[in-house]
């Protein structure tokens, strides 16, 4: 795992090599002059890379876990927070249920995990393999939504969460508890306090305050 820094003329000006040699990179996020990398392996890691000097990138901090690996990362820069969507892992490195994780990265040299919460309870999985594309993230209002289903009950939902530094993730509500309002939601979009839920055959509007359906339009 290596990081290479290129200038505006695409010339190599700096590098940092042999990062987390026993892991594989899952997600990469740039926030100002810091790059955050999440890895997957026997011990999954969140790395903070200081890029303030492009010619000499350095590893500023590392957070290790044996029970969670982030597949996508989202910044809440104004609060020094980082949100990860990923999966719990067991001692063998096998991945299990889908979870949300909240880190305090206000000091990249000393990152702290604040909360980890399951998406739909035990035995949850993403409704789509494209977790990053399917996740709706609103860092300004501290909201996140993701389509998921419970492997035990078979219930499919688009789960909405609010979050903050003090209480972690709080379930705001689920959209799609029955087949009338949920088919296969693949995208969620928030515009002017209205959620637009997009599936292959229709788009449904919901109030962001009440999660009540407003109307819908069929695509095919």
N, C-alpha and C positions, 0 to 999 in steps of 0.2 A: 504494500500500500504506500503510494508516493503522492506528494503534492508538488506540482511544478507551476511556477509563476512566470507568466509571459507579459511582455510590455505591449504597448499599442501597435507595435510593428510585428508582433507575434514572435519576438525573440525571447529565448529563455534567459531570465534574470535571477531566478532563485529556485531552490528546491528543498524539500524535506522528505527524506526517504526512510523506508523500513518502519513505517508506522504500524503498530498492532500486528506484528508478523504472523500471529496465529489466528487472526480474524479476517473477515471479509467486510468491505465497506457496504453499508446498507443505504445510507442517506447522507447528503452533504448540503449544508446551508451556510450562506454568507450573511453576516450581520456586521455592517460597518467594516472594520479592519480585522474581524475575527471570523474564522471558518469553523463550523461545528460538524464533526463527523460522527455518525453512529455506526457501530460495527456489530457483527454477529459471529458467535463462536462459542466455545466452552465458557469463556468469560466475555460477555458483551461490554462494550465501552462507549462512552461519549467523550470525544476528544475536542479540546478547544485549541485552535491553531492561531497564533498571533501573526498577522500579515501586515502589521504597521510598517515594517521594513521589508519591502518586497524582495530584496536581495538576500535576506536572512530570515525566512519564516521559521518560527520556533513553536514547539508544543508548550502552550501556556498551562494547560490543566487537563486532568483526566478523571472521569467518574467510571467506576467499574460496577458491574452487576452480573450475577449468575442467573437472574430470574426474569429479565426483561430485555428485549431488543427492539429499538425503534426502527420502523420502516420509513417514516417520514417525520420531518421536523418543521416546526412553525414558531416564528419569533414573536414575542411581545416586548419589543425593544424598550418602550417607555417605562416598563416595570421591571426590566431585568429578568424576564421569565422566558422559558423555552418549553414548548409543548411537543410531546412525541406521541405518535400513534404507532403501536407495534404489538408484539405478542409476548406473552409470558413464555419462559423457557425452563426446562427442568435440568437436572444435573448432567444429563447426557447431551444437552444442547438442543433437544427436540422442542419445536415450537407448539404452543397450545393456544389458549384463548386470546382474543383481541382485547387490548387494554390501552388506556390513556396514561401518560406520565407527565408530571409537571416538575421542572427543575428551576432552581434559582441560579441564574448565570450572571448575576450582577457583578460578581468577581470571577472571571473565567479561570483564574488560578485555583479557585476553591468552589467548584460547582457542587450544589447540593440537591438531592432528590427531595421534593416536598411531598408529593402524593402520587400514588398509582391506583387507578380505578378500572374495573372491568367495564366493557361497553354495555353488555346486556346480561351480566351475571355469568355464572359458570357455564363454560362450553359455548362461547360466542365466536363467530368468525365473520370476516368481511363478506358482504354480498357480492363484491367485485374484487378481482385480484389487483386492480389499479387503485390501491388505497389512497395514494396521493391525489389522483384525479377525482376520486369520489368524495373526498373529505372537504367540507366547507369550513373555512377558518376565518373568523372575524376577531382579530386581535384588539381592535379598538373597543368593542363591546364585550370582549371576553366570552365569545361563543364558539362552539365547535359542533359540527354535525357529521355523522357518518352512517352509511347504510350497513346493516348487519343482520345476522339471524342467529337465533339460539339453537344450537345443535341438539339440545334435549327436547325442547318444545316444538321446534320447527317454525316458531313465530318470526316473521320478517318485519323489521322496523327500520325507520331512519331515526336514529337516536340523537336528540339535541341535548347538549350540555352547556352550562355556564361554568365558569371557573374563576378562582382568585387565589391569592397567596395564602389567605387565612384558612379557607375551608376546602380548597381543592376543587374537585369536579362535582357538580350537582346536576342531576338529571332534570332538565326542563320539561321533557315530555318525549313521547314517541309518535311518529307519524307512520301510519300504515299498520295498524293492529288487525285489520281485516282486509280481505282481498278486494273490497270495493275501492279502497283508497291506496293500495300498494300493489304494484306488479313487480317491477324490478327497477327501483330508483337507482340511478347511476351517478347523478350529479345533484348537488344542492347549491342554489345561488340566492344570496340575500341582496335585495334591492329595495331601498326606501321602506324598511321595516316589513317587507313581505318576503317569505320564503318561496322560491320557485323550485319544485321538485321535478326532475327530468328523468323520464324512463324512455325506452325505445319507442313507445307508441303514444305517449302523451306528456303534457306538462301540467302540473297542478299547483295552484297558488294557495298558500296558507298564511294566516296572520302570524307574524313573529311573536306577538304578545300572547295570544291564546292558543296557537297551533290549530285553530279551527280552519277547515277548508273554506276557501272563498269561491273559487271556480276552477275550471280546467278546460283544456283544449286538446283534442285528439290530433295526432300527427299523421296517422295512417288509418 
